[in-house]
Amino acid sequence: MTIHFRQPEPLFIEAGPKAVLLLHAYSGSSNDMGMIGRGLARAGYTIYAPMFAGHGTMEPKDIIIHGGVSAWLKNAQDAVSFLKAHGHHQIAVFGLSLGGLFATRLLEIDTSLVGGGTFASPVIRVGQTNVPQNFLALSDKIYARTQLTDSEKKANMDWLAVHNPEQLREIETFAQTEVAANLSAIQRPFFIAQGDADQMIDPHSGAAFESKMQELHKDVTFKVYPNASHVLTVNTAHHQLQTDVEAFLQRLF
């Protein structure tokens, strides 16, 4: 039996002059941002949810072979340029998990952005992360849907077990030495969302991030979603998150 896979594509909906850039999670895709993106478009915002390099395929190794911090930062910067090329110069940026690291970095280095924030993003490291285990489990499920032999699947999983931790260390270094280390450079209102039942990162990550931003005297809005797990854009929190983001955006534009 052949499994037909529809590869995710960037989501771009023009709905008005004000634009919102939405950056997806590690091992995720633009689908992470589908519901909130379409909701914001209905509210009159142009939205763009690009794809990070290496993501959205049926080969998990692509994330490691084609991705990486420098590639993803360039993807994020190119997405800002894409919106400007389409005539949108008032841009807010938000990111889910890994995407939040790059949304935060953009707000540190690009003063043309009007504001933005993070959804369940480990900008300030607290406790343990379950990303390595979850990535390998997801990869195993993906390979189970392919026609690879058992030996080919095992070889791929063994390769990922070696190289995925290397990439995650690169991301952690970026989070600490480039993102968290430069939060003082943010001069725009900032939004932090965190689910208190997050199973991927420590649920106290959002509060630690908010505390740091308060310490730096930043304009920060912090929202906690009770009983919500990691992917806030699609889980039980997504309706309230949508409402909160729309209220926050009204302050920016």
Rosetta silent file (secondary structure, phi, psi, omega in degrees, C-alpha in Angstrom):
SEQUENCE: MTIHFRQPEPLFIEAGPKAVLLLHAYSGSSNDMGMIGRGLARAGYTIYAPMFAGHGTMEPKDIIIHGGVSAWLKNAQDAVSFLKAHGHHQIAVFGLSLGGLFATRLLEIDTSLVGGGTFASPVIRVGQTNVPQNFLALSDKIYARTQLTDSEKKANMDWLAVHNPEQLREIETFAQTEVAANLSAIQRPFFIAQGDADQMIDPHSGAAFESKMQELHKDVTFKVYPNASHVLTVNTAHHQLQTDVEAFLQRLF
SCORE:     score description
SCORE:     0.000 S_00000001
   1 L     0.000  135.195  178.518    0.000    0.000    0.000 S_00000001
   2 L   -95.647  130.210  176.030    1.296    3.454   -0.893 S_00000001
   3 L   -90.273  122.013  178.350    0.900    6.216    1.677 S_00000001
   4 L   -92.827  125.309 -175.765    0.086    9.525   -0.009 S_00000001
   5 L  -118.391  124.519  176.449    1.537   12.459    1.879 S_00000001
   6 L   -93.983  112.105 -175.871    0.562   16.046    1.199 S_00000001
   7 L   -69.792  130.996  178.242    3.552   18.181    2.034 S_00000001
   8 L   -60.476  148.657  178.866    2.674   21.277    4.098 S_00000001
   9 L  -124.741  158.769  174.937    3.109   24.598    2.344 S_00000001
  10 L   -56.142  146.800  179.126    3.579   28.149    3.614 S_00000001
  11 E  -108.819  119.777 -179.611    0.310   29.834    4.549 S_00000001
  12 E  -133.469  117.151  178.746   -0.162   33.374    3.223 S_00000001
  13 E  -128.110  115.831  177.477   -3.494   35.184    3.499 S_00000001
  14 L   -88.674  121.320 -175.563   -3.726   38.852    2.591 S_00000001
  15 L  -136.982    1.290 -178.959   -6.514   40.464    4.582 S_00000001
  16 L   166.535  174.594 -176.155   -5.369   44.004    5.333 S_00000001
  17 L   -70.892  -28.561 -178.220   -2.339   46.306    5.628 S_00000001
  18 E   -84.529  133.129 -172.403   -1.299   45.085    9.097 S_00000001
  19 E  -120.812  148.790  176.959    0.615   41.809    9.008 S_00000001
  20 E  -127.270  122.681  176.582    1.377   39.014   11.456 S_00000001
  21 E   -95.093  130.541 -175.582    4.268   36.604   10.904 S_00000001
  22 E  -123.429  117.841 -174.424    3.784   33.180   12.541 S_00000001
  23 E  -107.445  127.357 -171.762    6.783   30.853   13.015 S_00000001
  24 L   -81.150  177.989 -174.088    6.193   27.143   13.633 S_00000001
  25 L   -88.489  167.201  173.968    7.744   24.664   16.066 S_00000001
  26 L   -62.044  131.776 -177.020   10.657   22.237   15.778 S_00000001
  27 L    66.009    7.852  176.534    9.602   19.192   13.723 S_00000001
  28 L   -96.315 -153.778  179.197    6.310   21.001   13.043 S_00000001
  29 L  -161.352 -178.337  176.344    5.109   22.901    9.990 S_00000001
  30 H   -58.872  -20.188  177.103    2.967   25.832    8.921 S_00000001
  31 H   -59.841  -27.580  176.627    0.030   23.597    9.935 S_00000001
  32 H   -55.031  -32.298 -171.583    0.897   24.535   13.548 S_00000001
  33 H  -105.790    8.504 -176.346   -0.308   28.040   12.709 S_00000001
  34 H   -60.750  -50.067 -175.953   -3.305   27.202   10.517 S_00000001
  35 H   -67.904  -48.874 -178.411   -6.088   27.857   13.029 S_00000001
  36 H   -68.593  -34.662  178.766   -4.671   30.993   14.592 S_00000001
  37 H   -63.705  -47.609  179.513   -3.555   32.280   11.198 S_00000001
  38 H   -66.529  -34.467  176.968   -6.984   31.916    9.623 S_00000001
  39 H   -64.668  -42.985  178.467   -8.566   33.409   12.728 S_00000001
  40 H   -67.631  -34.961  176.569   -6.319   36.468   12.555 S_00000001
  41 H   -63.869  -39.984  177.046   -7.046   36.798    8.838 S_00000001
  42 H   -63.046  -28.299  179.021  -10.774   36.849    9.634 S_00000001
  43 L   -83.483    0.559  174.176   -9.998   39.662   12.074 S_00000001
  44 L   103.290    6.833  179.682   -8.447   41.669    9.236 S_00000001
  45 L   -98.598  136.749  167.827   -4.741   40.878    9.548 S_00000001
  46 E   -70.637  134.607 -179.861   -2.584   39.651    6.709 S_00000001
  47 E  -126.851  147.270  176.144   -0.837   36.525    7.953 S_00000001
  48 E  -138.215  120.765  175.924    2.192   34.603    6.792 S_00000001
  49 E  -118.478   95.783 -178.216    3.270   31.252    8.238 S_00000001
  50 L   -78.737  178.394  176.812    6.428   30.159    6.373 S_00000001
  51 L  -109.889  130.918  172.972    8.186   26.805    6.530 S_00000001
  52 L   -73.442  145.067 -178.945   11.526   26.362    8.277 S_00000001
  53 L   -53.300  135.612  176.694   14.186   24.591    6.192 S_00000001
  54 L    87.075   -8.115 -175.129   14.062   20.789    6.410 S_00000001
  55 L   -96.194  160.355  172.651   10.537   20.656    7.822 S_00000001
  56 L    81.779   16.808  178.685    7.298   19.238    6.484 S_00000001
  57 L  -111.011  176.538  175.845    8.698   16.173    4.716 S_00000001
  58 L   -93.833   16.247  178.140    8.402   12.436    5.334 S_00000001
  59 L  -125.818   98.226 -179.162   12.137   12.288    6.099 S_00000001
  60 L   -55.858  -27.688  179.176   12.985   13.465    9.643 S_00000001
  61 H   -62.221  -23.320  179.972   16.680   13.565    8.732 S_00000001
  62 H   -58.310  -35.200 -178.828   15.887   16.562    6.491 S_00000001
  63 H   -60.431  -37.346 -178.142   15.467   18.740    9.587 S_00000001
  64 H   -84.858  -40.096 -177.396   19.068   18.047   10.551 S_00000001
  65 H   -71.730  -42.997 -174.219   20.592   17.904    7.065 S_00000001
  66 H  -102.489  -14.001 -176.934   18.881   21.008    5.652 S_00000001
  67 L   -99.417 -164.636 -177.894   18.033   22.888    8.843 S_00000001
  68 L   132.586  162.832 -173.626   19.935   24.543   11.666 S_00000001
  69 H   -56.847  -48.546 -176.517   19.972   27.833   13.530 S_00000001
  70 H   -64.970  -40.159  178.503   21.546   29.951   10.773 S_00000001
  71 H   -64.069  -42.030 -176.713   19.205   28.547    8.101 S_00000001
  72 H   -72.655  -35.783  175.719   16.129   29.107   10.259 S_00000001
  73 H   -63.829  -40.728  176.769   17.109   32.645   11.241 S_00000001
  74 H   -63.826  -40.802  176.070   17.522   33.422    7.546 S_00000001
  75 H   -56.602  -43.931 -178.677   14.095   31.862    6.876 S_00000001
  76 H   -65.827  -43.559  178.807   12.586   34.175    9.515 S_00000001
  77 H   -66.552  -38.959  177.310   14.327   37.260    8.128 S_00000001
  78 H   -63.729  -32.926  179.245   13.324   36.310    4.582 S_00000001
  79 H   -66.856  -38.607  174.749    9.717   36.030    5.771 S_00000001
  80 H   -62.078  -45.510  178.828    9.821   39.631    7.011 S_00000001
  81 H   -61.225  -37.931  178.380   11.236   40.679    3.626 S_00000001
  82 H   -59.917  -46.932 -179.887    8.469   38.703    1.885 S_00000001
  83 H   -64.347  -41.605  179.268    5.769   40.623    3.753 S_00000001
  84 H   -64.966  -38.408  178.389    7.443   43.961    3.045 S_00000001
  85 H   -63.708  -24.491  177.197    7.759   43.061   -0.641 S_00000001
  86 L   -93.474   13.210  173.674    3.986   42.553   -0.639 S_00000001
  87 L    89.096   11.953 -178.734    3.491   46.048    0.768 S_00000001
  88 L  -105.176  107.607 -176.203    3.147   45.178    4.458 S_00000001
  89 L  -109.077   -8.838  171.915    5.462   47.321    6.562 S_00000001
  90 E  -101.454  105.348 -171.278    3.636   47.077    9.893 S_00000001
  91 E  -129.776  129.375  169.085    4.553   43.573   11.028 S_00000001
  92 E  -106.495  152.996 -178.110    4.183   41.697   14.323 S_00000001
  93 E  -134.208  132.049  177.010    5.896   38.338   14.812 S_00000001
  94 E  -130.635  152.766  177.672    4.985   35.370   17.020 S_00000001
  95 E  -143.073  147.403  176.612    6.457   31.893   17.263 S_00000001
  96 E   -96.529  122.655  175.451    5.530   28.533   18.761 S_00000001
  97 L    55.426 -114.381  176.683    8.296   26.809   20.754 S_00000001
  98 H   -53.557  -42.058  179.360   11.376   26.886   18.455 S_00000001
  99 H   -58.126  -31.193  177.955    9.594   29.509   16.364 S_00000001
 100 H   -66.612  -32.466  175.757    9.383   31.666   19.468 S_00000001
 101 H   -61.371  -42.206 -178.277   13.164   31.723   19.755 S_00000001
 102 H   -77.145  -32.057  173.403   13.370   33.188   16.262 S_00000001
 103 H   -62.072  -43.744  179.233   10.457   35.584   16.830 S_00000001
 104 H   -64.518  -43.255  179.668   12.280   36.882   19.901 S_00000001
 105 H   -62.700  -40.489  177.190   15.566   37.166   18.015 S_00000001
 106 H   -60.018  -41.772 -179.249   13.874   39.133   15.230 S_00000001
 107 H   -68.846  -21.002  175.681   12.472   41.571   17.785 S_00000001
 108 H   -78.302  -33.256 -170.180   15.989   42.021   19.170 S_00000001
 109 H  -111.613  -10.859 -176.717   17.613   42.814   15.823 S_00000001
 110 L  -122.605   99.467 -176.007   14.863   44.316   13.633 S_00000001
 111 L   -75.402   -4.887  177.936   13.498   47.616   14.932 S_00000001
 112 L   -76.808  -17.774 -179.617   10.999   47.835   12.058 S_00000001
 113 L   -74.922  145.598 -174.443    8.794   45.211   13.748 S_00000001
 114 L   -90.234  -11.667 -179.027    5.955   46.554   15.898 S_00000001
 115 E   149.477 -172.619 -179.448    6.007   43.788   18.544 S_00000001
 116 E   156.993 -153.654 -179.184    5.191   40.128   19.020 S_00000001
 117 E   169.186 -160.537 -171.057    5.974   37.235   21.278 S_00000001
 118 E  -130.473  148.206  172.180    6.142   33.547   22.068 S_00000001
 119 E  -119.202  112.776  176.265    3.827   30.582   22.559 S_00000001
 120 L    51.700   56.076 -174.692    5.318   27.850   24.807 S_00000001
 121 L  -119.095  131.647 -176.299    8.877   28.811   23.979 S_00000001
 122 L   -84.748   59.680  178.673   11.967   27.962   26.086 S_00000001
 123 L   -65.777  -43.214  173.583   13.681   31.350   25.824 S_00000001
 124 L  -106.401  117.403 -174.885   14.699   31.046   29.474 S_00000001
 125 L   -73.156  125.740  176.690   15.681   27.451   30.211 S_00000001
 126 L  -132.553  132.271  173.633   13.938   25.950   33.233 S_00000001
 127 L    60.882 -147.971 -174.243   14.042   22.302   34.252 S_00000001
 128 L  -103.791  160.919  174.485   14.105   19.507   31.706 S_00000001
 129 L  -118.668  145.116  176.129   12.951   19.203   28.105 S_00000001
 130 L  -105.082   14.450 -178.180   11.259   16.228   26.489 S_00000001
 131 H   -60.138  -44.978 -177.898   12.051   17.361   22.945 S_00000001
 132 H   -58.299  -48.247 -179.101   14.692   14.645   22.248 S_00000001
 133 H   -63.479  -41.219 -178.210   12.413   11.752   23.198 S_00000001
 134 H   -68.051  -36.416  178.828    9.453   13.260   21.379 S_00000001
 135 H   -64.576  -44.052 -179.992   11.451   13.871   18.204 S_00000001
 136 H   -66.856  -38.548  178.458   12.614   10.261   18.069 S_00000001
 137 H   -64.886  -41.982  177.822    9.102    8.957   18.802 S_00000001
 138 H   -63.829  -42.712  179.625    7.660   11.158   16.048 S_00000001
 139 H   -60.970  -41.906  179.214   10.366   10.026   13.625 S_00000001
 140 H   -60.884  -40.817  178.424    9.602    6.381   14.402 S_00000001
 141 H   -65.349  -39.595  179.795    5.906    6.990   13.621 S_00000001
 142 H   -64.553  -46.192 -179.576    6.794    8.694   10.337 S_00000001
 143 H   -64.519  -28.537  178.482    9.046    5.841    9.232 S_00000001
 144 H   -65.603  -20.914 -179.607    6.297    3.365   10.118 S_00000001
 145 L   -91.527   -0.688 -179.110    4.192    4.995    7.389 S_00000001
 146 L   -99.660  179.135  178.631    6.860    4.493    4.723 S_00000001
 147 L  -102.538   21.020  177.218    7.889    1.459    2.691 S_00000001
 148 L   -66.669  150.273  173.950   11.371    1.313    4.183 S_00000001
 149 L   -73.687  164.484  178.683   12.649   -2.074    5.322 S_00000001
 150 H   -59.424  -38.976 -179.143   13.145   -2.692    9.029 S_00000001
 151 H   -68.518  -36.081  177.114   16.915   -2.453    8.602 S_00000001
 152 H   -67.237  -42.189  177.749   16.591    0.884    6.763 S_00000001
 153 H   -61.360  -44.305 -179.473   14.317    2.241    9.481 S_00000001
 154 H   -63.150  -41.732  179.033   16.761    1.130   12.170 S_00000001
 155 H   -61.722  -41.455  178.484   19.691    2.736   10.330 S_00000001
 156 H   -65.266  -44.276 -179.437   17.766    6.018   10.093 S_00000001
 157 H   -65.280  -38.636  176.717   16.763    5.935   13.753 S_00000001
 158 H   -62.868  -40.555  178.797   20.354    5.184   14.790 S_00000001
 159 H   -63.111  -45.050  179.619   21.528    8.158   12.695 S_00000001
 160 H   -64.021  -37.542 -179.521   18.945   10.441   14.301 S_00000001
 161 H   -61.821  -27.090  177.667   19.905    9.243   17.788 S_00000001
 162 H   -85.808  -47.035 -168.301   23.416   10.555   17.126 S_00000001
 163 H   -90.422  -26.608  178.204   22.711   13.754   15.188 S_00000001
 164 H   -62.631  -44.522  177.074   19.485   15.068   16.729 S_00000001
 165 H   -59.014  -33.338  177.753   21.129   15.764   20.127 S_00000001
 166 H   -63.314  -44.368 -179.976   23.841   17.733   18.303 S_00000001
 167 H   -67.975  -38.726  178.826   21.236   19.965   16.663 S_00000001
 168 H   -65.174  -33.995  175.270   19.320   20.402   19.909 S_00000001
 169 H   -66.306  -38.020  177.126   22.550   21.523   21.603 S_00000001
 170 H   -62.148  -42.455  178.668   23.013   24.076   18.817 S_00000001
 171 H   -64.254  -43.164  179.639   19.481   25.370   19.438 S_00000001
 172 H   -62.451  -41.740  177.621   20.094   25.540   23.201 S_00000001
 173 H   -62.172  -43.905  177.268   23.313   27.503   22.665 S_00000001
 174 H   -59.754  -45.243 -179.136   21.453   29.911   20.368 S_00000001
 175 H   -60.180  -41.252 -176.205   18.682   30.327   22.956 S_00000001
 176 H   -80.670  -48.358 -169.568   21.143   31.144   25.726 S_00000001
 177 H   -89.945  -20.382  179.307   23.927   33.102   24.010 S_00000001
 178 H  -112.875  -40.934 -175.973   21.993   34.987   21.330 S_00000001
 179 H   -85.551  -65.037 -177.731   18.340   35.171   22.369 S_00000001
 180 H   -60.843  -32.865 -177.187   18.247   35.269   26.189 S_00000001
 181 H   -72.484  -14.257 -174.525   21.498   37.249   26.322 S_00000001
 182 H  -122.226   21.372 -178.827   20.065   40.086   24.214 S_00000001
 183 H   -61.267  -26.219  179.544   16.555   40.562   25.600 S_00000001
 184 H   -62.764  -18.938 -178.927   17.498   44.081   26.674 S_00000001
 185 H   -77.464  -13.860 -178.482   17.513   45.034   22.973 S_00000001
 186 L   -73.371  125.145 -178.084   13.739   44.494   22.659 S_00000001
 187 L  -119.632   12.461 -178.493   11.979   47.849   22.530 S_00000001
 188 L  -118.886  159.522  175.823    8.464   46.736   21.553 S_00000001
 189 L   -57.266  142.743 -172.727    5.548   45.244   23.518 S_00000001
 190 E  -130.512  138.741 -176.413    6.043   41.526   24.059 S_00000001
 191 E  -116.802  130.884  178.119    3.531   38.697   24.572 S_00000001
 192 E  -123.894  125.292  176.740    4.295   35.418   26.380 S_00000001
 193 E  -118.095  138.281 -179.228    1.884   32.452   26.374 S_00000001
 194 E  -146.428  132.130  172.411    2.403   29.285   28.409 S_00000001
 195 E   -86.760  137.966 -176.436    0.288   26.203   29.086 S_00000001
 196 L   -85.384    2.087  172.963    0.515   24.970   32.665 S_00000001
 197 L  -119.097   30.920 -179.667    0.324   21.320   31.535 S_00000001
 198 L   -60.844  124.745 -178.087    3.123   21.629   28.974 S_00000001
 199 L  -100.786   -3.883 -176.417    4.592   18.175   28.433 S_00000001
 200 L   -99.922  -47.508  175.236    7.435   19.256   26.125 S_00000001
 201 L  -118.987  165.975  179.443    9.152   22.031   28.082 S_00000001
 202 L   -61.761  128.724 -178.234    8.926   22.887   31.775 S_00000001
 203 L   -63.739  -10.414  176.502    5.572   24.643   32.373 S_00000001
 204 L   -87.868    0.539 -177.360    7.405   27.248   34.470 S_00000001
 205 H   -60.154  -43.595 -178.637    9.353   28.422   31.405 S_00000001
 206 H   -62.716  -43.282  179.748    6.870   31.176   30.575 S_00000001
 207 H   -64.819  -38.459  177.803    6.882   32.596   34.101 S_00000001
 208 H   -64.131  -38.800  178.516   10.689   32.592   34.162 S_00000001
 209 H   -66.866  -45.550  179.010   10.719   34.465   30.855 S_00000001
 210 H   -60.598  -42.156  179.670    8.162   36.994   32.084 S_00000001
 211 H   -59.352  -42.285  178.545   10.182   37.534   35.267 S_00000001
 212 H   -64.537  -41.773  179.591   13.295   38.271   33.207 S_00000001
 213 H   -66.848  -37.503  175.527   11.421   40.729   30.995 S_00000001
 214 H   -63.876  -41.835  178.380    9.993   42.487   34.061 S_00000001
 215 H   -58.979  -33.051  179.610   13.491   42.678   35.508 S_00000001
 216 L   -89.099    4.879  178.287   14.567   44.412   32.280 S_00000001
 217 L    61.380   40.824  178.612   11.580   46.807   32.554 S_00000001
 218 L   -91.651  157.428  175.674   10.035   45.607   29.310 S_00000001
 219 L   -81.958   97.960 -172.580    6.390   45.997   28.263 S_00000001
 220 E  -124.405  136.270  173.625    5.323   42.371   28.677 S_00000001
 221 E  -112.180  124.496 -176.582    1.940   40.623   28.619 S_00000001
 222 E  -120.562  125.734  179.258    1.945   37.135   30.163 S_00000001
 223 E  -124.192  131.665  176.103   -0.902   34.642   29.762 S_00000001
 224 E  -110.774  137.062 -177.652   -1.144   31.186   31.347 S_00000001
 225 E  -112.621  108.808 -176.564   -3.554   28.595   29.950 S_00000001
 226 L   -60.301  136.528  175.882   -4.842   26.103   32.575 S_00000001
 227 L    61.950   15.922 -178.450   -4.569   22.415   31.681 S_00000001
 228 L   -95.227  136.492  178.892   -3.105   23.284   28.272 S_00000001
 229 L   -84.912 -157.513 -166.295   -0.292   21.211   26.800 S_00000001
 230 L   -72.341  -46.742 -170.819    2.549   22.369   24.530 S_00000001
 231 L   -86.754   80.397 -172.432    1.003   23.181   21.159 S_00000001
 232 L   -62.143  -23.652 -176.444   -1.155   26.102   22.269 S_00000001
 233 L   -75.563  -14.373 -179.011   -2.161   27.014   18.723 S_00000001
 234 L  -130.003   -7.699 -175.139   -4.172   23.813   18.225 S_00000001
 235 L   -91.780 -159.765 -175.156   -4.981   22.439   21.681 S_00000001
 236 L   -61.049  -19.144 -177.518   -7.651   23.307   24.257 S_00000001
 237 L   -87.054   -7.346 -164.065   -6.182   26.807   24.667 S_00000001
 238 H   -64.313  -32.920  178.118   -6.384   27.874   21.041 S_00000001
 239 H   -66.506  -46.564 -179.714   -9.641   29.855   21.257 S_00000001
 240 H   -67.506  -38.192  176.643   -8.480   31.838   24.301 S_00000001
 241 H   -58.962  -44.991  178.407   -5.016   32.284   22.783 S_00000001
 242 H   -56.783  -48.049  179.775   -6.633   33.733   19.659 S_00000001
 243 H   -60.289  -44.900 -177.720   -8.648   36.183   21.772 S_00000001
 244 H   -67.303  -39.954  178.991   -5.600   37.208   23.795 S_00000001
 245 H   -66.385  -41.505  178.382   -3.392   37.688   20.734 S_00000001
 246 H   -62.000  -41.676  177.844   -6.049   39.831   19.032 S_00000001
 247 H   -63.297  -40.472  178.589   -6.330   42.022   22.143 S_00000001
 248 H   -65.230  -42.353 -178.979   -2.539   42.346   22.248 S_00000001
 249 H   -62.189  -31.333  179.168   -2.361   43.237   18.542 S_00000001
 250 H   -63.943  -22.393  176.625   -4.785   46.110   19.079 S_00000001
 251 H   -80.075  -22.492 -172.232   -2.099   47.700   21.245 S_00000001
 252 H   -87.721  -37.039 -170.822    0.548   47.385   18.535 S_00000001
 253 L  -102.659    0.000    0.000   -1.096   48.808   15.440 S_00000001
